[in-house]
Every structure is written in structure tokens, then in C-alpha cells.
Amino acid sequence: MPFERKILVITVLVVVALWLGCSDKTSDYERTDLYQITQLLTRDAVATSIYPQVWLDVTNRASQTTSAALGAGSITPQDYWVEIVSHKRTVPSAADSCLADDLNQANPCAEIQVDASRRAHVRNATIMDSLVCRYHIIDAVTQSVTIKDVTYFENLFAMMAKFSADDAAYRGWSLYAISGQWQRSSNNAASPVLDSVVLEWAGQRLVSRPKVKSAYRPVQQIPHISRSEPVTVDVYANTVDEALVPEDIYVHYEINGVMKHFAMEDLGDGHFYRDMAESSAGEAGACSQIVIEAFNPAALRDANVNIFANFIWVISYRVSE
């Protein structure tokens, strides 16, 4: 065999070997728990409905109001809309469950009792989101629009449980429990503090304590709300610091699959109220959100584009018949 042909054959064999090696490595990685948990949290229907890309009402109201703000000063907010400038999500997963949490404090490396009849090994995953929004604030007096750019960096926590064998979907992993779901922005102002958010529906009552670090709640225990069911929402803001007591709190929820927002009634002393109804148009078993957005008093009322702060608290629920 001529020398040049030998070189060509060897080169081809090396390339094929490298390709096979890379293919094997990719295939091996796709069989890892880390990869499958990431796939579950970004593709599974239940997981993606509990952790949607955006919780806010992003309906563009530009056709209603198009004039630019006239200058610095104060705003009498009539309404606002949110434009999504960019979004990035990553899902690094913990190697195991050996970080103590509220469901396995006694022995964090052991399996946990997930229900009356089952135990399972668990792993904690962190969903890391970077979200840049543009708030368009409509002045009720002039109908002008003030634009403020806002960046959110948040970590959402999920507890995964292995219920099935490796040959099952996502190597047998399922989303077992979720931690508090929130976003917060603070730009030359402090975020307001919420003491509690209370939902009442069909004789049931849920009290949540909005905290950055909050306990896990098993997915099976999130609220079940029937289609068209009336829901009352009460929000209690912390009033210790008078400068942080919000004047503007809104509730976002789905109407026929689209997030809408509505101003909550200010009852005084940090208490805000709103009647609503389950209107997501989701199928039974699907998940949706009731989202509370509380603003620092200057966020929507100061025309300075560099002043903004808010706190967003999310309550996921499952649609039932």
C-alpha cells in the first residue's frame, strides 16, 4: 500500500475513533441523573407549568398609550405593562441530598418517607434564572409612559425523588417538592416586605409566608382549585418601616392561558384585597400561578428611571375538576 494511502486510512480511522469516543461520552452523560433531572425540570409538563419562564403579565399596551414621559417628577400610576428583554435559565443539580432541609433534617443522606407507603432517595436541584424586564408605567394624568429597566436574578429550588427504575422516564426521577417561588429587584430603593398572603376558596384557606428561604412543599400538597372557583386574595405587608409600606400591589393570574394583572384594593394598614376566580382554562391536573407583585412606593410613582424596587411572591396551584 502506498505511503500516502496508509496515511489517509490511518487519518480516517483516527477520526472515526474520536467520533465514537465523543459519541460514547455524550451517551454516557445523557444517562446520568444530573442530565435527566435537568431534562425533567425543563421539559416535563408538570415541572414547566410550576416553573414557567415568566410569571408576569406581559401584554403589550403600546397601542393604548404611546407617548413618552415628559420629564422628571412624580407619576400617578394608572397601569403598567412588562416587556421581556432577555431571559436565561440554567439548572445545575446537587450531586445528592446530603444538604439538610426541612424534609430530611435528621439524616440528610438517607431516603425520606415521601408518603404513607413509599420511601425514596432525593436530590435537590437549583433552577437559576436571569430575567431582564422593561416596565412601561402609564401616568393617569398625562397618559405619558415612563420606562424602567429591571433585572431579576433568582434561584428556584426543587426536590427530586427517585420513584422508579433507571429505565423509566428521566431515569425514574420525579419532581417531588418545591420551595418558595419569588423574584425581587432593588435598584436605589428597598424591596417591600410581605408578612403573609392568604388564599380562600371553597371553604379552604392557605396562608403562605413570603420568605426568600422557605420550606419545601410536596407537589401533592399544593392547592387544588376548581375551574371558575371564586378565590379571595388577602396580602398583609409589613408596616414596621413606614417608608416601605407599598401603595401599589397587583395580583397576576391566567385568563384563558394568558397572564393578566389587576390592582389590589388598599384596605389600609398594609392590608390589600382582591376577588378573583380560577380562569386559567387549563386542563384538570395542569398547574398555574397566583402571583403577588408588591412595589416600593417610589417604583411606580417616581419618574426617576433609576429608582425601582419590588417583591414578587408566587403561589402555584393545580387545576381540578
C-alpha positions in Angstrom: 0.0 0.0 0.0 1.4 3.4 -1.0 2.6 5.6 1.9 0.1 8.3 1.1 -2.8 5.9 1.2 -1.7 4.5 4.5 -1.7 8.0 6.0 -5.2 8.6 4.6 -6.5 5.3 6.1 -4.9 6.0 9.5 -6.3 9.5 9.5 -9.8 8.2 8.7 -9.6 5.6 11.5 -8.4 8.2 14.0 -11.3 10.5 13.1 -13.8 7.6 13.4 -12.3 6.6 16.8 -12.5 10.1 18.1 -16.1 10.4 16.9 -17.1 7.2 18.5 -15.4 8.2 21.7 -17.2 11.6 21.7 -20.5 9.8 21.0 -19.9 7.4 23.9 -19.2 10.3 26.2 -22.3 12.1 25.1 -24.4 9.0 25.5 -22.9 8.3 28.9 -23.7 11.9 30.1 -27.3 11.6 28.9 -27.7 8.5 31.1 -26.6 10.4 34.2 -29.0 11.6 36.9 -27.8 15.1 36.5 -28.7 15.2 32.9 -32.1 13.6 33.4 -33.1 15.9 36.2 -32.2 18.9 34.1 -34.3 17.4 31.3 -37.2 16.8 33.6 -37.2 20.4 35.0 -37.0 22.0 31.5 -39.3 19.6 29.6 -41.7 17.8 31.8 -45.2 19.2 31.6 -45.9 19.5 35.3 -42.4 20.9 36.1 -42.5 23.5 33.4 -46.1 24.6 34.4 -44.9 25.0 38.0 -41.7 26.8 36.9 -42.8 28.8 33.9 -40.3 31.1 32.1 -42.2 34.3 33.2 -44.9 34.8 35.9 -45.8 38.3 34.9 -48.4 39.9 32.7 -46.5 40.8 29.5 -49.5 42.0 27.4 -48.2 44.9 25.3 -50.4 48.0 25.8 -48.4 50.2 23.4 -51.5 50.6 21.2 -53.3 52.2 24.1 -50.6 54.5 25.2 -47.6 55.6 23.1 -46.4 59.0 24.3 -43.0 59.3 26.0 -42.7 60.6 29.6 -42.4 64.4 29.7 -39.7 64.6 32.3 -38.6 64.1 35.9 -41.0 64.3 38.7 -43.8 62.2 40.1 -46.2 59.7 38.4 -49.8 59.0 39.2 -49.8 55.3 38.0 -52.8 54.3 36.0 -51.3 51.0 34.9 -48.1 49.4 33.6 -47.0 46.6 31.3 -43.9 44.5 31.3 -41.7 43.8 28.3 -39.3 40.9 28.5 -35.9 42.0 27.2 -34.0 38.8 27.9 -34.2 35.5 29.8 -31.6 32.8 30.6 -32.2 29.7 32.7 -29.8 27.1 33.9 -30.4 24.0 36.0 -27.4 22.8 37.9 -28.3 19.9 40.2 -26.8 18.9 43.5 -24.9 15.6 43.4 -27.0 14.2 46.2 -29.4 15.1 49.0 -26.7 15.5 51.7 -27.7 19.1 52.4 -30.1 19.2 55.3 -33.6 20.5 54.6 -36.9 20.5 56.2 -37.9 17.1 54.8 -34.7 15.2 55.8 -33.1 17.1 58.7 -32.4 14.0 60.9 -30.3 12.1 58.3 -29.9 14.2 55.1 -28.0 11.4 53.2 -30.8 8.9 53.7 -34.0 8.2 51.9 -37.1 10.1 53.0 -40.6 9.0 53.7 -42.4 10.5 50.7 -45.9 9.2 51.6 -47.6 6.6 53.8 -46.2 3.7 51.7 -43.1 4.9 49.9 -39.6 5.9 50.7 -37.2 7.4 48.1 -33.8 8.8 47.6 -33.9 12.5 46.9 -31.7 15.1 45.2 -32.0 18.9 45.4 -31.9 20.9 42.2 -31.5 24.7 41.8 -33.1 26.5 38.8 -31.1 29.7 38.2 -32.9 32.4 36.2 -31.6 35.7 34.9 -34.5 37.9 33.7 -34.3 41.4 32.3 -37.7 43.3 32.1 -38.7 46.7 30.9 -41.6 48.3 32.9 -43.7 50.7 31.0 -45.6 52.9 33.5 -48.6 54.9 32.4 -49.3 58.2 34.0 -53.0 58.7 34.7 -52.8 62.5 34.3 -50.7 62.9 31.1 -51.0 59.4 29.6 -47.3 59.6 29.1 -45.1 56.5 29.7 -42.0 56.1 31.9 -39.7 53.2 31.1 -37.7 51.5 33.8 -35.3 48.6 33.1 -35.3 45.9 35.8 -33.1 42.8 36.3 -34.1 39.8 38.3 -31.6 37.1 39.4 -33.4 34.3 41.3 -32.8 30.8 42.4 -35.8 28.4 42.5 -35.4 25.2 44.4 -36.8 21.8 43.6 -36.6 18.4 45.4 -36.4 15.4 43.1 -37.4 11.9 44.3 -36.4 8.7 42.6 -39.6 6.6 42.5 -38.9 4.3 39.5 -36.1 2.2 38.0 -33.3 3.7 35.8 -35.1 2.6 32.6 -38.1 4.7 33.3 -38.5 8.3 32.0 -35.9 10.7 33.4 -34.1 7.6 34.9 -37.0 7.3 37.3 -36.8 10.8 38.8 -39.9 12.9 39.6 -40.5 16.4 40.9 -41.4 15.8 44.5 -41.4 19.1 46.3 -41.0 22.8 45.6 -39.6 25.6 47.7 -40.8 29.2 47.8 -41.2 30.8 44.4 -40.2 34.5 44.3 -38.4 37.3 42.5 -37.1 40.6 43.8 -35.5 43.7 42.4 -33.9 46.5 44.3 -32.4 49.5 42.4 -31.7 52.5 44.6 -34.7 51.6 46.8 -35.5 48.8 49.2 -38.0 46.0 48.4 -41.2 45.9 50.5 -41.7 43.1 53.0 -44.8 40.9 53.0 -45.8 39.2 56.2 -48.4 36.8 54.6 -50.5 36.1 51.6 -53.9 34.4 52.3 -56.0 32.5 49.7 -59.5 31.3 50.5 -61.6 29.2 48.2 -64.3 26.5 48.5 -64.1 26.5 52.3 -60.3 26.1 52.2 -57.7 28.5 53.4 -54.0 28.7 52.6 -51.6 31.0 54.5 -48.1 31.5 52.9 -45.3 33.4 54.5 -43.3 35.1 51.7 -39.6 34.5 52.5 -36.5 34.1 50.3 -35.7 31.0 52.3 -38.8 28.9 52.7 -39.7 25.3 53.4 -40.3 22.7 50.7 -43.9 21.8 49.9 -44.6 18.4 48.3 -46.2 18.9 44.9 -49.1 16.7 46.1 -49.9 19.3 48.7 -50.1 22.4 46.6 -53.6 23.9 46.4 -56.2 22.3 44.2 -58.7 24.9 42.8 -61.6 24.0 40.5 -62.2 25.8 37.2 -64.2 29.0 37.7 -63.9 28.7 41.5 -64.1 32.1 43.3 -60.9 32.9 45.2 -60.2 35.8 47.6 -56.7 37.0 48.0 -55.5 39.0 51.0 -52.0 40.4 51.3 -50.5 41.8 54.5 -47.5 44.0 54.1 -45.1 44.6 57.0 -45.7 48.1 58.4 -42.7 48.4 60.7 -40.9 50.7 58.3 -43.5 53.2 57.0 -41.3 54.2 54.1 -41.5 50.6 52.7 -45.3 50.1 53.1 -46.4 49.6 49.5 -49.1 51.8 47.9 -49.3 49.6 44.9 -49.8 45.8 45.0 -51.0 43.8 42.0 -52.2 40.2 41.5 -51.3 38.4 38.3 -53.2 35.3 37.2 -54.1 33.5 34.0 -57.2 34.2 32.0 -57.6 31.7 29.1 -53.9 30.9 29.2 -52.7 34.5 29.3 -51.3 36.2 32.4 -53.2 39.4 33.4 -52.7 41.7 36.3 -55.1 43.7 38.5 -54.7 46.3 41.2 -55.5 45.1 44.7 -57.7 47.2 46.9 -55.8 49.0 49.7 -57.8 48.5 52.9 -55.2 50.4 55.0 -52.5 49.4 57.5 -50.7 47.3 54.9 -53.8 45.1 54.1 -54.6 44.6 50.4 -57.6 42.6 48.9 -58.8 41.2 45.6 -61.6 38.9 44.5 -60.8 36.7 41.5 -61.8 33.3 40.0 -59.8 30.4 38.6 -59.8 31.3 34.9 -56.6 29.7 33.5 -58.5 27.4 31.0 -56.0 24.7 32.0 -57.0 21.1 31.9 -57.6 19.2 35.1 -54.2 18.4 36.6 -52.4 21.3 35.0 -50.7 23.9 37.2 -51.0 27.6 37.2 -50.0 30.5 39.4 -51.4 33.3 41.5 -48.7 36.0 41.6 -48.5 38.9 44.1 -46.3 41.9 43.0 -45.7 44.5 45.7 -43.9 47.7 44.8 -41.8 50.1 46.8 -43.8 53.3 46.9 -41.3 55.0 44.6 -41.2 52.2 42.0 -44.3 53.3 40.0 -44.6 56.8 41.4 -41.2 58.4 41.0 -40.3 59.3 37.4 -36.6 58.7 38.1 -35.8 55.7 35.9 -33.1 54.6 38.2 -35.4 54.1 41.2 -37.3 50.8 41.4 -37.9 48.0 43.9 -40.4 45.3 44.2 -41.1 41.8 45.6 -42.9 39.1 43.8 -44.4 36.1 45.6 -45.9 33.1 43.6 -48.4 30.5 44.7 -48.6 27.6 42.4 -51.9 25.6 42.3 -53.3 22.6 40.4 -56.5 22.9 38.4 -59.1 20.4 39.5 -62.5 19.4 38.1 
